[in-house]
């Protein structure tokens, strides 16, 4: 164990002890452990190496080449769950990636219905492992385009964890992200808000009366994000969480 910890520490892994434990738990044989360690030392995200991510108190499948959910995104889940407790919500997870946000939300809301969508077929295949056991469906396509028509006007919780890193800042991200996650899952355009503009433009057609759109953004982008949602006829509120280092914008139809 100590050798593995030292190897990971030498590779720059800040939480080497925790990562060593995760690798040992995931590896079935010494050969598998050696192969996983080689991938991690080479800079591949730990979650891609072991095929799972800890998020919102559960383990979810995640595959190489798929965006890894960040712990700060638990703010969206917590806010969605709090909003959905007094009803049986219809949850839509757009740009779902591995589907962990929508799945974690529905797992905490008995009776909730989940629909998810992503442009990337690799992400969709991964999301199905997380979403379908909860009775949800995952569609492949651009934002609202692949969704079934009967969903229109019925969504009570719309999770839109769209990419929001400004194009010029993607190069400043850690290598784990910019070298192993798809660029389109990170790059939000010149000001980071291009995808949010597109979501806002279509959200009103899919949200039920009183339905909520929840999105994550950078702290300095939050006022502009709120203005975009207000311009689309929604009623936004900025929700910060210092403990998670997260900022959400929650907008009601």
PLY file of the C-alpha trace (Angstrom):
ply
format ascii 1.0
element vertex 253
property float x
property float y
property float z
element edge 252
property int vertex1
property int vertex2
end_header
0.00 0.00 0.00
2.75 2.44 0.91
4.47 1.89 -2.44
1.25 2.69 -4.27
0.70 5.82 -2.20
4.24 7.01 -2.88
3.86 6.33 -6.60
0.67 8.38 -6.73
2.13 11.14 -4.61
5.18 11.36 -6.87
2.80 11.74 -9.83
1.22 14.77 -8.19
-1.91 13.18 -6.74
-2.81 15.39 -3.77
-5.06 12.80 -2.13
-2.74 9.87 -2.75
-3.93 7.79 0.22
-7.59 8.07 -0.80
-6.80 7.34 -4.44
-4.74 4.28 -3.50
-7.71 2.93 -1.56
-10.08 3.53 -4.48
-7.73 1.84 -6.95
-7.24 -1.19 -4.71
-10.99 -1.57 -4.22
-11.61 -1.36 -7.98
-8.85 -3.71 -9.10
-9.62 -7.41 -9.17
-6.05 -8.60 -9.60
-2.52 -7.26 -9.11
-2.22 -6.95 -12.89
-5.36 -4.82 -13.05
-4.07 -2.66 -10.21
-0.79 -2.12 -12.04
-2.62 -1.18 -15.25
-4.92 1.21 -13.43
-2.00 2.80 -11.61
-0.18 3.35 -14.90
-3.22 5.12 -16.34
-3.62 7.31 -13.27
0.06 8.24 -13.14
-0.19 9.21 -16.82
-2.82 11.78 -15.86
-6.11 10.06 -16.65
-8.86 11.08 -14.21
-9.29 8.60 -11.37
-12.99 8.32 -12.17
-12.25 7.25 -15.73
-9.69 4.73 -14.50
-12.05 3.00 -12.07
-15.23 3.59 -14.10
-17.17 5.30 -11.33
-17.64 8.63 -9.58
-18.79 9.39 -6.03
-21.50 12.02 -6.32
-24.35 13.06 -4.02
-23.77 10.10 -1.73
-23.79 7.39 -4.41
-21.50 5.78 -6.94
-22.35 6.34 -10.60
-20.84 4.83 -13.72
-18.59 7.11 -15.77
-16.59 6.17 -18.86
-13.41 7.49 -20.48
-14.15 10.50 -22.63
-17.22 11.47 -20.57
-17.43 14.60 -18.40
-16.87 13.79 -14.72
-19.47 15.41 -12.40
-17.90 17.87 -9.96
-18.81 17.85 -6.29
-19.92 21.49 -6.52
-22.77 20.36 -8.79
-24.39 18.74 -5.77
-25.83 22.22 -5.18
-28.10 21.68 -8.20
-29.21 18.31 -6.85
-29.90 19.61 -3.35
-31.87 22.56 -4.69
-33.85 20.36 -7.08
-34.67 17.81 -4.39
-35.84 20.52 -1.98
-38.09 21.95 -4.71
-39.54 18.58 -5.69
-40.37 17.07 -2.31
-44.00 18.22 -2.25
-44.90 16.88 -5.67
-44.15 14.03 -8.07
-41.83 15.87 -10.42
-40.89 15.32 -14.01
-37.12 15.83 -14.13
-35.29 16.69 -17.35
-31.48 16.48 -17.31
-30.09 18.33 -20.35
-26.42 17.98 -21.34
-26.61 15.05 -18.95
-23.15 13.56 -19.46
-23.11 10.38 -17.38
-26.57 11.26 -16.04
-25.50 11.53 -12.40
-27.27 14.84 -11.69
-30.66 13.70 -12.88
-30.25 10.24 -11.40
-29.21 11.59 -8.00
-32.19 13.94 -8.01
-34.72 11.26 -8.88
-33.16 8.78 -6.46
-34.08 11.21 -3.67
-37.61 11.84 -4.95
-39.74 8.67 -4.91
-42.13 8.54 -7.83
-40.28 11.15 -9.87
-39.95 10.62 -13.61
-36.57 11.19 -15.29
-35.72 12.04 -18.88
-32.16 12.89 -19.93
-30.44 13.93 -23.14
-26.95 14.56 -24.42
-25.38 15.25 -27.81
-22.58 12.71 -27.29
-23.40 9.03 -27.95
-20.58 7.96 -25.61
-22.11 9.97 -22.77
-25.58 8.65 -23.58
-24.38 5.04 -23.41
-22.85 5.77 -20.02
-25.93 7.65 -18.78
-28.16 4.71 -19.56
-26.28 2.64 -16.95
-27.23 5.23 -14.32
-30.64 6.40 -15.50
-32.46 3.30 -16.75
-32.30 1.37 -13.43
-34.28 4.27 -11.98
-36.92 3.96 -14.69
-35.65 6.90 -16.71
-34.97 7.33 -20.42
-31.98 8.85 -22.18
-32.05 10.42 -25.66
-29.26 11.33 -28.06
-29.38 14.76 -29.64
-28.92 18.50 -29.33
-30.65 19.97 -26.25
-34.44 19.71 -26.62
-34.42 18.33 -30.18
-34.52 14.58 -29.38
-37.15 14.79 -26.63
-40.57 13.18 -27.06
-43.30 15.68 -27.89
-45.47 14.56 -24.98
-42.87 15.96 -22.57
-43.53 19.50 -23.78
-45.06 21.68 -21.05
-44.74 19.01 -18.34
-41.20 19.43 -16.95
-41.21 20.55 -13.32
-37.42 20.40 -12.78
-35.03 21.16 -15.65
-31.38 20.52 -14.78
-29.19 22.28 -17.33
-25.57 21.82 -16.25
-24.33 23.28 -19.51
-20.64 24.05 -20.17
-19.81 27.54 -18.90
-16.02 27.93 -19.15
-15.20 30.86 -21.48
-13.31 29.67 -24.55
-10.13 31.57 -23.67
-10.05 29.97 -20.21
-10.28 26.33 -21.24
-6.50 26.24 -21.66
-6.16 27.22 -18.00
-8.09 24.19 -16.76
-6.28 21.23 -15.15
-4.88 18.72 -17.68
-7.22 16.02 -16.35
-10.15 18.03 -17.70
-8.83 19.56 -20.91
-6.99 16.43 -22.07
-9.50 13.74 -21.07
-12.94 15.32 -21.18
-14.59 16.43 -24.43
-14.03 20.06 -25.32
-17.72 20.60 -26.00
-18.49 19.61 -22.40
-16.26 22.43 -21.11
-16.30 25.29 -23.61
-19.24 27.65 -23.19
-18.24 30.13 -25.89
-16.65 33.59 -25.59
-18.36 34.50 -22.31
-19.21 30.94 -21.24
-22.95 31.45 -21.66
-23.64 30.40 -25.26
-25.33 27.10 -24.33
-27.34 28.72 -21.56
-28.75 31.19 -24.08
-29.97 28.31 -26.24
-31.46 26.48 -23.27
-33.19 29.63 -22.05
-34.70 30.24 -25.48
-36.42 26.86 -25.50
-37.08 26.22 -21.82
-40.44 27.96 -21.65
-41.95 25.48 -24.12
-40.94 22.49 -22.00
-41.40 23.72 -18.44
-44.71 23.22 -16.72
-46.30 26.31 -15.13
-44.23 27.00 -12.03
-41.49 24.67 -13.23
-37.85 25.37 -12.35
-34.74 25.60 -14.49
-31.52 25.05 -12.52
-28.10 25.79 -13.96
-24.56 26.10 -12.60
-22.37 29.05 -13.44
-19.25 30.85 -12.31
-19.72 33.42 -9.55
-18.81 36.35 -11.80
-21.07 35.07 -14.58
-24.13 34.65 -12.38
-25.65 38.14 -12.92
-25.35 37.77 -16.71
-26.78 34.24 -16.54
-29.72 35.51 -14.49
-30.31 38.30 -17.01
-30.40 35.77 -19.86
-33.04 33.71 -18.06
-35.05 36.81 -17.17
-34.93 37.85 -20.82
-36.49 34.51 -21.71
-39.47 35.27 -19.48
-38.32 33.29 -16.44
-37.86 34.55 -12.88
-34.28 33.87 -11.75
-32.58 33.78 -8.36
-28.84 33.41 -7.75
-28.06 30.69 -5.19
-24.47 30.60 -3.87
-22.96 27.89 -1.66
-19.65 28.81 -0.07
-19.06 25.33 1.35
-19.21 23.74 -2.10
-17.66 26.73 -3.84
-20.65 26.67 -6.18
-23.08 29.14 -7.73
-26.42 28.16 -9.19
-29.08 30.19 -10.92
-32.61 28.92 -10.34
-35.34 30.32 -12.57
-39.08 29.69 -12.33
-41.52 29.76 -15.20
0 1
1 2
2 3
3 4
4 5
5 6
6 7
7 8
8 9
9 10
10 11
11 12
12 13
13 14
14 15
15 16
16 17
17 18
18 19
19 20
20 21
21 22
22 23
23 24
24 25
25 26
26 27
27 28
28 29
29 30
30 31
31 32
32 33
33 34
34 35
35 36
36 37
37 38
38 39
39 40
40 41
41 42
42 43
43 44
44 45
45 46
46 47
47 48
48 49
49 50
50 51
51 52
52 53
53 54
54 55
55 56
56 57
57 58
58 59
59 60
60 61
61 62
62 63
63 64
64 65
65 66
66 67
67 68
68 69
69 70
70 71
71 72
72 73
73 74
74 75
75 76
76 77
77 78
78 79
79 80
80 81
81 82
82 83
83 84
84 85
85 86
86 87
87 88
88 89
89 90
90 91
91 92
92 93
93 94
94 95
95 96
96 97
97 98
98 99
99 100
100 101
101 102
102 103
103 104
104 105
105 106
106 107
107 108
108 109
109 110
110 111
111 112
112 113
113 114
114 115
115 116
116 117
117 118
118 119
119 120
120 121
121 122
122 123
123 124
124 125
125 126
126 127
127 128
128 129
129 130
130 131
131 132
132 133
133 134
134 135
135 136
136 137
137 138
138 139
139 140
140 141
141 142
142 143
143 144
144 145
145 146
146 147
147 148
148 149
149 150
150 151
151 152
152 153
153 154
154 155
155 156
156 157
157 158
158 159
159 160
160 161
161 162
162 163
163 164
164 165
165 166
166 167
167 168
168 169
169 170
170 171
171 172
172 173
173 174
174 175
175 176
176 177
177 178
178 179
179 180
180 181
181 182
182 183
183 184
184 185
185 186
186 187
187 188
188 189
189 190
190 191
191 192
192 193
193 194
194 195
195 196
196 197
197 198
198 199
199 200
200 201
201 202
202 203
203 204
204 205
205 206
206 207
207 208
208 209
209 210
210 211
211 212
212 213
213 214
214 215
215 216
216 217
217 218
218 219
219 220
220 221
221 222
222 223
223 224
224 225
225 226
226 227
227 228
228 229
229 230
230 231
231 232
232 233
233 234
234 235
235 236
236 237
237 238
238 239
239 240
240 241
241 242
242 243
243 244
244 245
245 246
246 247
247 248
248 249
249 250
250 251
251 252
